Amino acid sequence: MKQAGFPLGLLLLFWVSYITDFSLVLLIKGGALSGTDSYQSLVNKTFGFPGYLLLSTLQFMYPFIVDPGSWFISRHFIIVVSTVTCTLPLSLYRDIAKLGKISFISTILTTVILGIVMTRAISLGPNIPKTDNAWVFAKPNAIQAIGVMSFAFICHHNCFLVYGSLEEPTVAKWRRIIHTSILVSVFICVLFATSGYFTFTGFTQGDLFENYCRSDDLVTFGRFCYGITVILTYPIECFVTREVIANVFFGGTLSSVFHTILTVVIVTAAMLVSLLIDCLGIVLELNGVLCAAPLIFIIPSACYLKLSEEPRTHSDKIMACVMFPVGAVVMVVGFVMAITNPQDCTHGQEMFYCFPDNISFTNISWSHLQLTTQLSLQNLSIFQ
């Protein structure tokens, strides 16, 4: 919302959700046309080994471009402990259906987090001054916003795994499931986006939780819930990455020993990335434009266009023809903009409105408000 403008942001959010719905159905239809049962085998049969290798690289990269006082309360220590005690054991599962049941808990926690964000929109929002041009229709960073939205909806890399885990999998049944899932997802995304943006407008950070004060116990509980959701959903991403490596290097099968070793290597590598990166905004953008955009827009439409024998005027083919160039633009332009104009990141710093005794909202100019979002508590004395 901050990057695209509030009205345009809402429209783009609905548009990306529609494209996601359409492309997920398109993938399964492509699998039916080609007689394949995985994303990799579909691309391999359609575009040969070069396409297979490109897709495998994108699927492998996706889980790695993530960012999930005393040493014992530092983020590094918590990341290591939670990885060893929770993420790694869950990632060792071989059955994705079991992981689906585990990750359902994260869906429940998501509703809890949403309730917290909406509560703070009511209680905290009126106390935070609104930035200039907060409600303009469109802003020049809309393509970056599409990248973040694409990240929010990406699930194509494991859709064949989920499809195969269904009882009596059919395209019609998959279509109904996808329509329902995307509808619920976009509803949750709209509530999150509007509640967060209404509260903070131009001060919104790439990680919404960075906007809240450390002394806010309710939001601290929300952060805890969010950490649990990451722990419970990451194993599904690990499952896909492990499958990619197994298919490319081991012919699709792994012994118990290699399964364990490979899982430990993948989880450890991702943990090291998380230890080094603490700014979520740029992570969401790069993941969205480099991985999500090709997996959502480009590859499904390219496979369908090559495999389908329907006439060019068929609605699915017209839509696929639109998706392909749009995805290419989002990928290229979004990457350039993400590098040249990254989102704000004030990780670990308190925002200015967390110190009401030191600052009078009515006497702060816009330039001062911009400055104070970058200040730590030690530098706040200049405003006293």
N, C-alpha and C positions, 0 to 999 in steps of 0.2 A: 504494500500500500504506500509506504514511504517513497519507494523508488518510482512507481508507476503513476502515482496520483490515486486518490481514493476511489473515484467512480471507475476510472479505467482499470484499476487494480481488481475491482470486483468483476468487471466484465472479463478480464483476462483469466481470472481464477475459474470462472464458469467455462470459459473456452478451453483451457488446458484440461479441465476435468472431462469435458466432452471428447477431446482428442484422445485422452487416455482410455476412456471407455471404448471408443471406436477402434483404437489400435490394438487393444487387448483381444477384442473379438476377431480382429483381422489376423492376428498371430495364430490363433487356434484354427481359423479357416484356412490359413496358409499351410498349417501342419496337416490338415485333412486333405488338402489338394496334393501335397507332396508325399503323403504317407509317412510323415515323420512325427516323432513324439517328444522333441526337445527343441529349444530355440537354436542351439548350436547345429543340430542335424538339419533343421529347416534351412538355415543360412548356408550350410555346407552343400546341400543339394541344389540350392538356388544359384549360389555364386561361387561354388567351389572352395578350394582350400584357402585362398586369400580372404574371402569373406568370412569363412569360419575362424581364421586366425584373428581378424579384426574384431569380430564379435566376442571371441574368447578374451581378448585384451580388455575390451570395455567391461565385460562382466567381471573380470578379475579385478579391475581397477576400482569398481564402484564401492565395495566395502572398505577400501583403504583410504579413500578421500573422505574420511569421517573424523569427527571430533567428539567423541562421546562427552609465621608463627612456628608451631611444632611440626616436625616431620610427620608425626602420626595423624595429623589432621590436614596435611597438605594434599592437594589434588593428585600429585604424583603417587603418593602412598596409597590413596584411596583407589586410583585407577589400577594399580598393580594388584592390590588385594582383591578387588571386585573381579578382576580378570581371572585370577588364579582360582578363586573360590566359587565363582558363579558362571562367568562367561565361558570359560574353557570346558567345564563339565557339561554344560548344556550344548556346546558346539560339537561334542563327541557323538551326539545322537546320529544314527544313520537314517531314521525314519522322519521325513519332513512332516508327516501327519501329527506326530507327537509334538514337534516344535510348534505346529499350528495351535495345538491345545494350550501349550505353555504361553505362547504370545497372546492368546486371548485375554490373559490377565492384563497385559499392557493396554488393551483396548478399554478395559474398565478403568485403569489408572488415568488414561487420557481424558475420560469424562470428568474425573476428579480435578485434574489440572485445568481443564476448561472452566469448571465451576469457580476455581480460584481466580483465574484471569478475569472472568466476568464480574466476580465480586469486587475485585480491585478496580475494575473500570468504573464501578459505581462509587466506591469509597475514596479512591485515590485520584481518579481522573479530574474531578472538578478543582483539585488543588494544584494541578500542574498547568502552567500557561501554555496556550496553543501557539505553535510556530507560525511564521508568515506562510501564506499560500498552502496551508494545511489541507484545504478542501478543493484545490484546483482539479480540473477534470483529468489532465494528463501531465506527466513529467518526462524528461528526456531519457531516463534510465529504465524505461518500461521493459526493454529486452532483458536486462539483468533480472528484473522481477519474474519474467517468464522462466528464466533458468532456475530460480528458487522454487517457483511453483512446480516445475517439472520434477525437481528433486522430491517435492512433497508427494507426488503421485506415482513415482516410478515403482513398478513392481513387475515389469516385463521380464526381467532376467530370471524370475522364478515362477512365471505363470504356468509353464508346462509342467513343472514339478507339482504345483498345486492342482492343476487340471488332472494330472495322472493319479492324484490321491483321492479324487472324488469317486463316490460309488456311482457306477454307470455313467461315466463321463460322456457327454454329448455336447455339440456346439450350442444347441438350444438351451441346455441346462447351464452351460458356462455363460451364455449371454445374460440369462436371468441373474445369476450370481454377480456378474460384473456390474450390471446396471444398479443392483441394490447396493453393492459395496461402494461404487463411485458416488452414488447419491448420498450415502451416509458420510463418506469422506469429505465431499465438497461442503456439506452442511457444517461439519466440524471445522473445516478450514476457514469458512466464512465467519463463523463465530469467533474463532481465535484471532483472525486478522482484524475484524472490525473492533473487537474488544480491546486488543492490544493497541491498535492505531488510535482509537478514540481516546485512550488513556494518555499516550505519549506523543502522538502526532510526529513531528519532525525529529524528536529525540529518540525515536525507536531504534534500538540496536539490532544487529544481525541475530543475536541471541536475546530473545525477549526477556528472559530472566535477568539479564544484566541491567535492565532498567529498574528493577525493584531494589529496595533498600535492604541491607543485610540484617537490619533489626526486625524485619517483617517476618514473624514466625510462621504465618500462614503460607507465605510464598516459599519460605525455606522448606516447608513440608511438600510444597509443589515441586521444588527442585529434587527432593528425595524421590518423589513419585516418578519424575522424568528419568532419573538415573536408573530406576528399576525397569522402566519401559525399554530403555536402551539395552540393558543387560538381557532382557527377555526376547527382544526382537533381533539383536545382532546375530545370534546363532543361525538364523535363517539365511542371512547374507553370507555367513561363513560356509553354510551348506552349498550355496551356489558356487562360491569361489573354489571350494574343494572339488566339486564336480567338474568345473572347468579344467583344473589341473589333471584330474583323473582321466578325463576324456582326451586331453591333448597329449599327455606323456605316458599314461598307463593303460590305454585302451579301454577306459571306462570302468575298470574294476580295481579295487584296492583291498589288500589283505588287512587284517585287523591291526597289524603292527604299522603298516604304512599309513593306514587311516589315522591312527593316533599321532604318529610323527608329523604327518602333513597338517593335521588340525592344530597341533601345538605350534608349528612354524607359522601358520596363517594368523592365529590369534596373537602370537607374540609380535609379529611384524606390525599388525594393526595397533597393538597396544603401544609400541614404540612411536608410531605416528601420533597417537593421541597424547603421549607425554610431551611431544615437541610442539604441538599446535594447541592454542587455547582461544583462538578467535574464530567463532563459528560462522560469521557472515560470509567471509571469502570462501570457506569450505563449501557452504551450501551453493554458492554461485558457481564455483569451478566444477563441482560434482554435477550440478544441473546442466551446464552447457557442454561439458566434455563427455559425460556418460549418459545422463538422463535424456538429453535431446536426441542423440542418435538412436537410443534404445526405444524411445517413444515415437518419434516423428519419422526418422529416416529409414531405419532397417525394416520395420514392419510394412511400411508402404512400398518399399523397393521389392521386398519378397512377394508381396501380393500382386504388384503390377507385372512381375515377370511370370508368376505361376498361373494367374487367373486367365481364363479364356473368355470372360464376359466382354461384351462390347464396350468400346471406349466411353460411350455415353452412360454407362451404368453408374449409379450414384456412388457405389463403393470405389470405383476406379477414379471418378472425378475427385472424390475426397482424398484418395491416396496421392493423386497428382498434386493436390494443394499442400498436403502434409510434407512431402519430400523437400521442396524448396524452402518452405517455412522453417523446417527443422535445420536445414543447412545455414540459413541466415541467423537463426537463434544461436547455433553452435559457434559460428565464426565471429559474429559481431558481439555476442555475449561474452566470449572469451576475451576479446580485446578490451571491452568495457570493464570486465571484472578485474583485469590487470591494471588498467589505467585509472579506474575510478572505483576502488574497493569500498565496501560498506564500512561504516564506523565500527570501531572496536575499542571498548573501554573495559576490558576484562579485569575484574578485581577492583575496579574503582567505583566509589560511590557517586551517584548522580547528584547534581546541585540541590534538588528538591528534597534530598534526604537530610538536609540541615536547615530546617525552617527557622531556627533561632538565629542563624547567622546571615540569612539572606531575606530580603523583602522582595517578593515577586513583582510588586508594582514599580520597583526602582531598577529593574534589570533590563538592559537593552538586549536586542537579539544577538548582537556580537558577544555580549557578556555571557548569554545563555550558551552560545556555541563554545565559548572558552571553558565554561565551568564543567561541561561534560567531560573535559579532558583532565580535570584537576583531581588530584588526590586530596585526602583529608589534610595532609601536611601543608598544602598550598592554599587552603581555603581562607587563611587568615587575611589575605589581601582584601577580602570583601567585608571584613568586620568593621 
